[in-house]
Amino acid sequence: MAPQLQLGDLPPAAIPNSAEVYPAVRPGVAAQGAEVYRSLGCNQCHTRQVRQDALLFGARLTETGTNGVNLELPGSGKTNFVNFDLLIALAKVRTDLAIAPIALPSGLAGDTNVAPKFAQFGANLALLKRSDDKSGIARPTTGPSVNELAARRPAEVLAQVGPDAAERAVKLLGDAGAKAELVIYNLGPDMDRGWGARRSVARDFLNDSPVLLGSVRVGPDLASIGTRAPEKFAAPWKFASTNTATELEQHLLVHLYDARLLAKGSTCPSAKYLFDAQKPEVRYAGEPLTLPGKDAPVFPKHNARALVAFLLTQRTDVGLPEAPTPAVAAPAAPAAPTAPAKP
């Protein structure tokens, strides 16, 4: 009774920056497809539960901030933007990286903006060296440096560490005027297979009664099949056009008709009885299905399309308080014609 009571008390979760909630009520055809899924006994060979082994964290540097100075001489047309506070913060986070020496150009020695910050940087370096000696930290004199880490963005400062270390890194980088974000790593074989971005939790099944999780994986897990990349299917393929939803529906219908047309070694039983060989005389909604290696198309019945509609609603890409999803790093901005030099 305890799991049933826990599930009954769960409300849908509000999706941040949206008026929607998760999980949303399934549309009519998909709700009918859930009944088809149960009637066919698909849960005997498939699970709908992404499993997770560990939850680790990291820190990602996205912007260096505006607390830096330009060490290039005025009028040179160049930029060598250096955030001294960020370099110190990165050194505190990554004791395995060196700090490359930075020289102040003689032409900027009297600059009332640059000189004081450079002097403070020297003082902070001395304090950092004293702290390293006290802690027994020996930084490398050659090799990768925090200067190089700060020069590329986004940069993974820490990866797969505990929450305390990751939160400390984000705070240090933020205090230095930079922009950093906490990164989540959901780890486990199911994530490696691309079957889901996070583990399945009770809230994912609020619209199911009864909940058919399945316990045997003769076939792949279906918890997030609606968002799975094509190469992560039992029979991989590539999208041929931009209408990905239609292609995914067609792929699943072919698999339902005869999985061995896509994967020769598949043990999935054929559901040809959900298809007509000839176009029905009654009013029919939907296009005929072209089968690989076959000349004559078939016509999916309503239950076939309903089952596929149900499968397309299987998606666990919404992050929940009890099961967050990893944030994907934004692509690095293209280099400007006069790219900043490394500090």
C-alpha angles and dihedrals in degrees: 000000000000097000090047092051092047092050092046092056095052118103124202113272121242113242109232116250090011140087090226129098132214128266096028120204109268117249117251100266093046090048088054088048090058088061090049089050090054095044093053092050093233089158089069090074104019133056126209097204124097108209125213131199103191144002114215133168142219144179125244124197110216104165134016093218129222100281094099137095135227111244095190118101116261113263094025092107090226133110129211100173112192127182102199093187090054092053090054091047092050090049090054091051098042110042089170092069128080127227111236114223116259121206123204110227111241090235090063097046091103097041106124091211102044104035098058092048091048090050091050089049089056090051091049090050090054091050091048091050090051091050091048092051091049091051094043094244115156111193119205116255093210136029130050116004138196086246090066092045091053092048095062124061138226089033127176101228095177129011131192100356133134122284094253094056093045094048091047090053093049091049094048092050092046092050088054090059095255128122118244136163136205113250125209124210116197105195133194143092092279091057091047089053090053093241094133145346095234142009121283117253136186093265090065090069102048091118095050124094110199102018110227104194097161124217106214125068104206083139129028123282115272101198094111103016090129091068101030117126113246093245089059095063124102086251105035121212140157128246111255096199142013093265091090097161093059093046092049090051091050091049092052092047091053089048090051092049094049121340091197090069086070103026116025094201096049118131094197109127116241119251097198089143087075090065135066121222091212131038109268118247092227123082106289130194116204142046126272117264119242112214124211111259092004127112100200119062125222130221118234114225122227093264091054093054091043092054091050090048088054091050091050090057090058102104132137098183094116113097116230130195090248094040115029123192123228118260113234116227115247114243115264115262115254114262117264120237088259100041115198113260120239112266 
